[in-house]
């Protein structure tokens, strides 16, 4: 359902939709710059603080807080609308940049990264709900293509600028500069927020109110999952220096994570039941495959191929441009069934990540592996945007926030788990990481993408799946 009159012109950049488009573009672009800045500057930061073993922890920390943030944001947006969630996310984003930019030790960086994950969850879900309320279904694929397109400029210029700023002025100015940009981004979003605030809130039936309360009861489990993910990553990063403590914490955290995942995910997710549960399952597998590899490529290029920070950031540029291109392709009027677009994306991702592993397994020129990563990025653009479209197509105005957060929570939990495992492997070899360490991480990503491809056939848009989704 949507608040837009079906007879209105279905153009994304029409006067009716323009405030939303401009506001979302500003905020997404700022978040993209921040994401690319962290990926480029983090190798320098861990070396400056002599904390290479904390690289995995700093990478995974936002995913832990992002998880609980998604659970809160989904309920909050469905009950109160997207505006309060959006405001809180913007404030948390600003504080996170200040904390990282003024850090004097690695624990402050990790704390800032935790707060950044909290902000990202609040912003992501509230923007999804804003899009669902303001745009008709026919424009949503184009809007998600625009989301991805907003990563192009940060991906092309962000790593280069971050590398130059890091080398000339220090990495702190990368994060402090983001604080100055939040003000114009927020001002751009103002008209869209006023438009959403004037729209009537959806009425909830008694059954929907009961469903909201049951979802609220799951918040402690989402918190438990966040704590388990962070504990597992922290213990893995210090496994070599504290093997007994780590040997106890990691399996206990895995048990709690498994119990929490069963509680917070829609019923049928772990067996990929047709319809929305399968969407959630594929979202988790694809996210773990792509992000679990991408997070380590700048460090791999820095350590194994002697790239400086600016050059090592090329992987982030490739990610943004190729992802946006894949998302643009899926948003075209191609007439191809959505499930086949999803399958094509996962197939490209599987093959592309396999080729990327040549960066670690062979002494071949790095550009061969980077070409493989570009194909993986196109695949991620095709599949990720398709999964976002499927999520909204299987939702209505009363559960968009919950379904959006559930899909993103699946991706976050799987990404954080992948980063925790790979971070532990890196920490155990932090004194002198060998190529096989990175090779194992990348090869595991390709295998995970393949599993997602094999599961994608269970994503179907049928009347039965819609009923199952609405009841999950």
C-alpha positions as CSV (number, residue, x, y, z in Angstrom):
1,X,0.0,0.0,0.0
2,X,1.1,3.6,-0.5
3,X,-0.1,7.1,0.3
4,X,0.5,8.2,-3.3
5,X,-2.5,8.5,-5.7
6,X,-2.3,5.8,-8.3
7,X,-3.3,8.3,-11.0
8,X,-0.2,10.6,-10.3
9,X,2.6,10.6,-12.8
10,X,5.0,7.7,-12.0
11,X,8.2,9.6,-12.3
12,X,10.9,9.5,-9.6
13,X,12.1,13.1,-10.1
14,X,8.6,14.7,-10.3
15,X,7.7,17.6,-8.0
16,X,5.8,15.3,-5.7
17,X,8.7,13.0,-5.1
18,X,11.7,15.4,-5.5
19,X,12.0,16.4,-1.8
20,X,12.2,12.7,-0.7
21,X,14.7,11.9,-3.4
22,X,17.0,14.9,-2.7
23,X,16.9,14.3,1.1
24,X,17.6,10.6,0.9
25,X,20.4,11.1,-1.7
26,X,22.2,13.6,0.7
27,X,22.0,11.2,3.7
28,X,23.0,8.1,1.7
29,X,25.9,9.9,0.1
30,X,27.2,11.0,3.5
31,X,26.9,7.5,4.9
32,X,28.7,6.1,1.8
33,X,31.6,8.6,2.3
34,X,31.9,7.6,5.9
35,X,31.9,3.9,5.0
36,X,34.6,4.3,2.4
37,X,36.6,6.5,4.7
38,X,36.7,3.8,7.4
39,X,37.7,1.1,4.9
40,X,40.5,3.1,3.6
41,X,41.9,4.6,6.9
42,X,41.5,1.5,9.1
43,X,44.7,-0.2,8.0
44,X,46.6,2.9,8.9
45,X,44.8,3.3,12.2
46,X,45.6,-0.2,13.5
47,X,49.2,0.2,12.5
48,X,49.4,3.6,14.3
49,X,48.0,2.1,17.5
50,X,50.0,-1.1,17.1
51,X,46.8,-3.1,17.1
52,X,46.7,-5.2,14.0
53,X,45.0,-7.9,15.9
54,X,42.1,-5.5,16.5
55,X,41.4,-5.0,12.8
56,X,38.7,-7.7,12.8
57,X,37.1,-6.2,15.9
58,X,37.0,-2.7,14.5
59,X,35.5,-4.1,11.3
60,X,32.9,-6.2,13.1
61,X,31.9,-3.8,15.9
62,X,29.4,-1.8,13.9
63,X,27.6,-5.0,12.9
64,X,27.0,-6.0,16.5
65,X,25.4,-2.7,17.4
66,X,23.7,-2.5,14.0
67,X,21.8,-5.7,14.9
68,X,20.1,-4.4,18.0
69,X,19.6,-1.0,16.2
70,X,17.6,-2.7,13.4
71,X,15.3,-4.5,15.9
72,X,14.6,-1.2,17.7
73,X,14.3,0.8,14.5
74,X,11.8,-1.6,12.9
75,X,9.4,-1.5,15.8
76,X,9.9,2.2,16.4
77,X,9.2,3.1,12.8
78,X,6.1,0.9,12.5
79,X,4.6,2.4,15.8
80,X,5.7,6.1,15.6
81,X,6.6,6.6,11.9
82,X,10.1,7.1,10.5
83,X,10.9,10.7,11.6
84,X,11.9,10.1,15.3
85,X,14.0,7.1,14.3
86,X,15.7,9.2,11.6
87,X,16.5,12.1,14.0
88,X,18.1,9.8,16.5
89,X,20.1,8.1,13.8
90,X,21.5,11.4,12.6
91,X,22.5,12.4,16.2
92,X,24.2,9.0,16.8
93,X,26.1,9.3,13.5
94,X,27.5,12.7,14.5
95,X,28.6,11.5,17.9
96,X,30.3,8.4,16.3
97,X,32.4,10.5,14.0
98,X,33.5,12.8,16.8
99,X,34.5,9.8,19.0
100,X,36.6,8.1,16.2
101,X,38.1,11.4,15.1
102,X,39.3,12.3,18.6
103,X,40.4,8.7,19.6
104,X,43.6,8.3,21.5
105,X,43.6,4.5,21.6
106,X,42.0,1.6,19.8
107,X,39.2,1.1,22.4
108,X,37.9,4.6,21.5
109,X,37.9,3.7,17.8
110,X,36.0,0.5,18.6
111,X,33.5,2.4,20.7
112,X,33.0,4.9,17.9
113,X,32.4,2.1,15.5
114,X,29.8,0.6,17.8
115,X,28.0,3.9,17.9
116,X,28.3,4.2,14.1
117,X,26.5,0.8,13.7
118,X,23.7,2.0,15.9
119,X,23.3,5.1,13.8
120,X,23.4,3.1,10.6
121,X,20.6,0.8,11.7
122,X,18.3,3.6,12.7
123,X,19.0,5.5,9.4
124,X,18.6,2.5,7.1
125,X,15.2,1.3,8.4
126,X,13.7,4.8,8.7
127,X,14.7,5.6,5.1
128,X,13.2,2.3,3.9
129,X,9.9,3.1,5.7
130,X,10.1,6.7,4.3
131,X,10.4,5.2,0.8
132,X,7.6,2.7,1.3
133,X,5.3,5.5,2.5
134,X,6.1,8.0,-0.1
135,X,6.7,6.0,-3.3
136,X,4.4,3.7,-5.3
137,X,5.7,0.2,-5.9
138,X,6.6,0.8,-9.5
139,X,9.2,3.4,-8.5
140,X,10.9,1.4,-5.8
141,X,13.3,-0.5,-8.0
142,X,14.4,2.9,-9.5
143,X,14.8,4.3,-6.0
144,X,17.0,1.4,-4.9
145,X,19.1,1.9,-8.1
146,X,19.5,5.5,-7.0
147,X,20.6,4.4,-3.6
148,X,23.4,2.3,-5.2
149,X,24.3,5.1,-7.6
150,X,24.9,7.5,-4.7
151,X,27.8,5.2,-3.7
152,X,29.6,5.9,-7.0
153,X,31.1,9.3,-6.2
154,X,32.1,8.3,-2.6
155,X,33.5,5.0,-3.9
156,X,35.6,6.7,-6.7
157,X,36.7,9.8,-4.8
158,X,36.3,8.7,-1.2
159,X,39.2,6.2,-1.0
160,X,41.5,8.6,-2.9
161,X,40.6,11.6,-0.8
162,X,40.8,9.6,2.4
163,X,44.2,8.2,1.4
164,X,45.5,11.7,0.6
165,X,44.1,13.2,3.8
166,X,45.4,10.3,5.8
167,X,48.9,10.7,4.4
168,X,49.1,14.5,4.4
169,X,47.0,15.5,7.5
170,X,46.2,12.3,9.4
171,X,43.2,10.0,9.4
172,X,41.4,12.0,12.2
173,X,40.4,14.7,9.8
174,X,38.5,12.1,7.7
175,X,36.0,11.6,10.4
176,X,35.9,15.1,11.8
177,X,35.1,16.4,8.3
178,X,32.0,14.1,8.1
179,X,30.6,16.0,11.1
180,X,30.5,19.2,9.0
181,X,28.7,17.5,6.2
182,X,25.8,16.2,8.3
183,X,24.2,19.7,8.5
184,X,23.6,20.2,4.8
185,X,22.5,16.6,4.4
186,X,19.9,17.0,7.2
187,X,18.7,20.3,5.6
188,X,18.1,18.5,2.3
189,X,16.0,15.9,4.1
190,X,13.8,18.5,5.8
191,X,11.1,18.8,3.1
192,X,10.8,15.0,2.9
193,X,10.4,14.7,6.6
194,X,7.7,17.3,6.7
195,X,5.9,15.5,3.9
196,X,6.0,12.2,5.8
197,X,5.0,13.9,9.1
198,X,1.8,15.2,7.4
199,X,0.8,11.7,6.2
200,X,-1.6,9.9,8.5
201,X,-0.2,7.0,10.5
202,X,-1.4,3.6,9.5
203,X,-4.2,2.1,11.7
204,X,-3.3,-1.2,13.4
205,X,-5.8,-3.9,13.9
206,X,-5.8,-5.8,17.3
207,X,-4.0,-8.7,15.6
208,X,-1.3,-6.3,14.3
209,X,-1.0,-4.7,17.7
210,X,-0.5,-8.1,19.3
211,X,2.2,-8.8,16.6
212,X,4.0,-5.6,17.4
213,X,4.0,-6.6,21.1
214,X,5.4,-10.0,20.3
215,X,8.1,-8.4,18.2
216,X,8.9,-6.1,21.1
217,X,9.4,-9.2,23.3
218,X,12.1,-10.2,20.9
219,X,14.3,-7.2,21.6
220,X,16.2,-8.9,24.5
221,X,17.1,-11.6,22.0
222,X,18.4,-9.1,19.5
223,X,20.4,-7.6,22.3
224,X,21.7,-11.0,23.3
225,X,22.8,-11.6,19.6
226,X,24.6,-8.3,19.6
227,X,26.5,-9.1,22.8
228,X,27.3,-12.6,21.5
229,X,28.7,-11.2,18.3
230,X,30.8,-8.6,19.9
231,X,32.1,-11.0,22.6
232,X,32.9,-13.6,20.0
233,X,34.8,-11.0,17.9
234,X,36.6,-9.6,20.9
235,X,37.6,-13.0,22.2
236,X,38.8,-14.1,18.8
237,X,41.0,-11.0,18.5
238,X,42.8,-11.9,21.8
239,X,42.7,-15.7,21.4
240,X,46.5,-15.9,21.0
241,X,47.2,-13.9,24.2
242,X,44.3,-15.3,26.2
243,X,43.6,-18.8,24.8
244,X,41.7,-20.2,27.8
245,X,39.3,-17.3,28.1
246,X,38.8,-17.2,24.3
247,X,38.3,-20.9,24.2
248,X,35.4,-20.6,26.6
249,X,33.8,-17.3,25.4
250,X,33.7,-18.2,21.7
251,X,31.6,-21.4,21.9
252,X,29.3,-19.9,24.6
253,X,28.8,-16.9,22.3
254,X,28.0,-19.1,19.4
255,X,25.4,-20.9,21.4
256,X,23.7,-17.7,22.5
257,X,23.9,-16.3,18.9
258,X,22.2,-19.4,17.5
259,X,19.4,-19.2,20.1
260,X,18.9,-15.5,19.5
261,X,18.9,-15.9,15.7
262,X,16.1,-18.5,15.9
263,X,14.1,-16.1,18.0
264,X,14.5,-12.9,16.0
265,X,14.4,-14.3,12.4
266,X,11.0,-14.9,10.7
267,X,9.8,-18.5,11.0
268,X,11.2,-20.7,8.2
269,X,14.3,-18.6,7.6
270,X,16.7,-21.4,8.5
271,X,15.0,-23.8,6.1
272,X,14.5,-21.1,3.5
273,X,10.8,-21.5,3.4
274,X,9.4,-20.1,0.1
275,X,8.5,-16.4,0.1
276,X,9.8,-13.9,2.6
277,X,11.7,-16.4,4.8
278,X,13.8,-17.4,1.7
279,X,14.4,-13.7,1.0
280,X,15.8,-13.3,4.5
281,X,18.0,-16.4,4.2
282,X,19.5,-15.3,0.8
283,X,20.1,-11.8,2.2
284,X,22.1,-13.3,5.0
285,X,24.2,-15.6,2.7
286,X,24.9,-12.9,0.1
287,X,25.8,-10.3,2.7
288,X,28.3,-12.7,4.5
289,X,29.9,-13.6,1.2
290,X,30.4,-10.1,-0.1
291,X,31.1,-8.1,3.0
292,X,33.1,-10.9,4.6
293,X,35.6,-10.6,1.7
294,X,35.5,-6.9,1.0
295,X,36.4,-5.9,4.5
296,X,39.8,-7.6,4.2
297,X,40.8,-6.6,0.7
298,X,42.4,-3.2,1.6
299,X,44.5,-4.9,4.3
300,X,45.5,-7.7,1.9
301,X,46.6,-5.2,-0.7
302,X,48.5,-3.3,1.9
303,X,50.3,-6.2,3.5
304,X,50.8,-8.6,0.5
305,X,51.1,-6.2,-2.4
306,X,52.6,-3.2,-0.8
307,X,49.8,-0.8,-1.8
308,X,49.7,2.6,0.0
309,X,46.3,3.7,1.6
310,X,45.1,5.5,-1.4
311,X,45.9,2.7,-3.8
312,X,44.5,0.0,-1.4
313,X,41.2,1.9,-1.4
314,X,40.7,1.0,-5.1
315,X,38.8,-2.1,-3.9
316,X,36.2,0.2,-2.3
317,X,36.0,2.3,-5.5
318,X,35.4,-0.9,-7.5
319,X,32.8,-2.0,-5.0
320,X,30.8,1.2,-5.2
321,X,30.9,1.6,-9.0
322,X,30.2,-2.1,-9.9
323,X,27.5,-2.4,-7.2
324,X,25.8,0.7,-8.6
325,X,26.0,-0.6,-12.1
326,X,24.5,-3.9,-11.1
327,X,21.7,-2.1,-9.2
328,X,21.1,0.1,-12.3
329,X,20.7,-3.0,-14.4
330,X,18.1,-4.6,-12.1
331,X,16.1,-1.3,-12.1
332,X,15.7,-1.2,-15.9
333,X,12.5,-2.4,-17.5
334,X,14.0,-5.6,-18.7
335,X,11.0,-7.9,-18.3
336,X,13.1,-10.6,-16.5
337,X,11.5,-12.3,-13.5
338,X,12.9,-10.9,-10.3
339,X,14.0,-14.3,-9.1
340,X,16.1,-14.8,-12.2
341,X,17.7,-11.4,-11.7
342,X,18.6,-12.5,-8.2
343,X,20.1,-15.8,-9.4
344,X,22.2,-14.0,-12.0
345,X,23.6,-11.7,-9.4
346,X,24.5,-14.5,-7.0
347,X,26.1,-16.4,-9.9
348,X,28.3,-13.4,-10.8
349,X,29.2,-13.0,-7.2
350,X,30.2,-16.6,-6.8
351,X,32.5,-16.6,-9.8
352,X,33.8,-13.0,-9.1
353,X,34.9,-13.8,-5.6
354,X,36.6,-17.0,-6.7
355,X,38.6,-15.0,-9.2
356,X,39.3,-12.4,-6.4
357,X,41.0,-15.1,-4.4
358,X,43.9,-15.1,-6.9
359,X,45.0,-11.9,-5.0
360,X,46.0,-14.3,-2.1
361,X,46.6,-17.6,-3.8
362,X,49.0,-16.6,-6.6
363,X,51.6,-14.0,-7.5
364,X,49.7,-12.9,-10.5
365,X,49.2,-9.2,-11.1
366,X,46.7,-7.8,-8.6
367,X,44.5,-6.4,-11.3
368,X,43.3,-9.9,-12.3
369,X,41.9,-10.4,-8.8
370,X,40.4,-6.8,-8.9
371,X,38.6,-7.5,-12.1
372,X,37.1,-10.5,-10.4
373,X,36.0,-8.3,-7.6
374,X,34.3,-5.9,-10.0
375,X,32.2,-8.8,-11.3
376,X,31.3,-9.7,-7.7
377,X,30.2,-6.1,-7.1
378,X,27.9,-6.2,-10.2
379,X,26.4,-9.4,-8.8
380,X,25.9,-7.8,-5.4
381,X,24.2,-4.9,-7.0
382,X,21.8,-7.1,-8.9
383,X,21.0,-9.4,-5.9
384,X,21.0,-6.8,-3.1
385,X,18.6,-4.4,-4.8
386,X,16.4,-7.3,-5.9
387,X,16.1,-8.5,-2.3
388,X,15.1,-5.0,-1.2
389,X,12.4,-4.9,-3.8
390,X,11.2,-8.4,-2.8
391,X,11.1,-7.3,0.8
392,X,8.8,-4.4,0.1
393,X,6.7,-6.4,-2.3
394,X,6.0,-8.9,0.5
395,X,5.2,-6.2,3.0
396,X,2.4,-3.7,3.6
397,X,2.2,-0.4,5.4
398,X,1.9,-2.0,8.9
399,X,4.9,-4.3,8.7
400,X,7.4,-2.6,6.4
401,X,9.6,-1.6,9.2
402,X,9.7,-5.1,10.8
403,X,10.2,-6.9,7.5
404,X,13.0,-4.5,6.5
405,X,14.7,-4.8,9.8
406,X,14.4,-8.6,9.7
407,X,16.0,-8.8,6.3
408,X,18.8,-6.5,7.3
409,X,19.3,-8.2,10.6
410,X,19.9,-11.5,8.8
411,X,22.6,-9.8,6.7
412,X,24.1,-8.2,9.7
413,X,24.3,-11.4,11.8
414,X,25.8,-13.4,9.0
415,X,28.3,-10.6,8.1
416,X,29.3,-10.2,11.7
417,X,29.7,-13.9,12.2
418,X,31.9,-14.1,9.1
419,X,34.0,-11.2,10.2
420,X,34.3,-12.7,13.7
421,X,35.6,-16.0,12.3
422,X,38.0,-14.4,9.8
423,X,39.1,-11.8,12.4
424,X,40.0,-14.7,14.7
425,X,42.0,-16.3,12.0
426,X,43.8,-13.1,11.3
427,X,44.5,-12.4,14.9
428,X,46.1,-15.8,15.4
429,X,48.5,-14.9,12.6
430,X,48.8,-11.2,13.2
431,X,52.5,-11.3,13.8
432,X,53.1,-12.3,10.1
433,X,49.9,-12.9,8.1
434,X,50.5,-15.4,5.3
435,X,48.7,-15.4,2.0
436,X,46.8,-18.5,2.9
437,X,45.0,-16.6,5.7
438,X,43.4,-14.2,3.2
439,X,43.0,-17.0,0.6
440,X,40.9,-19.0,3.1
441,X,38.7,-16.0,3.9
442,X,38.0,-15.2,0.2
443,X,37.4,-18.8,-0.8
444,X,34.9,-19.2,2.0
445,X,33.1,-16.2,0.7
446,X,32.8,-17.7,-2.7
447,X,31.4,-20.9,-1.2
448,X,28.8,-18.9,0.8
449,X,27.7,-17.0,-2.3
450,X,27.3,-20.4,-4.1
451,X,25.0,-21.6,-1.2
452,X,23.0,-18.4,-1.7
453,X,22.6,-19.2,-5.4
454,X,21.4,-22.7,-4.6
455,X,18.8,-21.2,-2.2
456,X,17.6,-18.4,-4.4
457,X,15.1,-20.7,-6.3
458,X,12.9,-20.7,-3.2
459,X,12.2,-17.0,-3.5
460,X,8.8,-16.8,-5.2
461,X,6.3,-14.0,-5.4
462,X,3.1,-16.0,-5.2
463,X,-0.2,-15.6,-3.4
464,X,0.8,-18.4,-1.0
465,X,4.2,-16.8,-0.2
466,X,2.5,-13.4,0.4
467,X,0.2,-15.0,2.9
468,X,3.1,-16.8,4.6
469,X,5.1,-13.6,4.8
470,X,2.3,-11.6,6.3
471,X,1.8,-14.3,9.0
472,X,5.5,-14.7,9.8
